[in-house]
Amino acid sequence: MKTVKNAPTAFRFDTTVKTALALLADKEGRSMANMLEWLIRKQCEREGLGWPPAIEGTAAPAPARGGKVSAKPARKRAAVASTNKN
């Protein structure tokens, strides 16, 4: 699965919070950044904001198939010409 890199964001955490994040991430087999993103997504879902959360003044994203909101953009299928000549 290809991940899209976003702009770097820096946070300052209390040492205890950073240690807890590192322990959770290690337990789940995630990076600390991925664990923090996952926790934010889950909390948004619990609070009824959905994912991605609707930005004030814009329409909420439509649910993807299966009733879940997709965080990934839709993939475009490219027409591939056959290069095999018999």
C-alpha positions as CSV (number, residue, x, y, z in Angstrom):
1,M,0.0,0.0,0.0
2,K,1.4,3.3,-1.1
3,T,1.2,6.1,1.5
4,V,1.0,9.8,0.6
5,K,3.5,11.9,2.6
6,N,2.1,15.1,4.0
7,A,3.8,18.2,5.2
8,P,5.8,17.7,8.4
9,T,4.0,18.7,11.6
10,A,5.9,19.2,14.9
11,F,4.4,18.7,18.4
12,R,5.8,19.1,21.9
13,F,4.6,16.4,24.3
14,D,5.2,15.8,28.0
15,T,7.7,13.0,28.3
16,T,5.1,10.7,29.8
17,V,2.7,11.3,26.9
18,K,5.5,10.6,24.4
19,T,6.5,7.4,26.2
20,A,2.8,6.2,26.2
21,L,2.5,7.0,22.5
22,A,5.7,5.0,21.8
23,L,4.5,2.1,23.9
24,L,1.1,2.0,22.1
25,A,2.7,2.3,18.7
26,D,5.1,-0.5,19.4
27,K,2.3,-2.7,20.7
28,E,0.3,-2.1,17.5
29,G,3.3,-2.4,15.2
30,R,2.8,1.2,14.1
31,S,5.1,4.3,13.9
32,M,4.4,7.0,16.4
33,A,3.0,9.3,13.6
34,N,0.7,6.5,12.3
35,M,-0.5,5.7,15.9
36,L,-1.3,9.4,16.5
37,E,-3.2,9.6,13.2
38,W,-5.1,6.4,14.0
39,L,-6.1,7.7,17.5
40,I,-7.3,11.0,16.0
41,R,-9.3,9.2,13.3
42,K,-10.9,6.9,15.9
43,Q,-11.8,9.9,18.2
44,C,-13.4,11.8,15.3
45,E,-15.5,8.7,14.6
46,R,-16.5,8.4,18.2
47,E,-17.5,12.1,18.3
48,G,-19.6,11.7,15.2
49,L,-17.4,13.8,13.0
50,G,-16.7,11.0,10.6
51,W,-13.5,10.7,8.6
52,P,-12.3,12.9,7.1
53,P,-14.3,15.4,9.3
54,A,-16.4,17.9,7.4
55,I,-14.8,21.4,7.4
56,E,-17.2,24.1,8.4
57,G,-18.9,25.6,5.3
58,T,-18.3,22.5,3.1
59,A,-20.3,19.4,2.6
60,A,-19.4,16.2,4.4
61,P,-17.7,13.6,2.3
62,A,-19.9,10.9,0.8
63,P,-19.5,7.4,2.4
64,A,-17.6,4.9,0.2
65,R,-19.0,1.5,-0.5
66,G,-19.6,-0.5,2.6
67,G,-20.8,2.6,4.5
68,K,-17.4,3.8,5.6
69,V,-15.9,7.1,4.6
70,S,-12.6,6.6,2.7
71,A,-9.6,8.7,3.6
72,K,-8.0,7.8,0.3
73,P,-8.8,9.5,-3.0
74,A,-10.5,7.4,-5.6
75,R,-8.1,5.6,-7.9
76,K,-8.4,6.4,-11.6
77,R,-8.0,3.4,-13.9
78,A,-5.6,4.1,-16.7
79,A,-6.3,2.6,-20.1
80,V,-3.5,0.2,-20.8
81,A,-2.8,-0.7,-24.4
82,S,-1.7,-4.2,-25.0
83,T,1.9,-4.3,-26.2
84,N,1.9,-8.1,-26.9
85,K,1.8,-8.7,-30.6
86,N,1.3,-12.3,-31.9
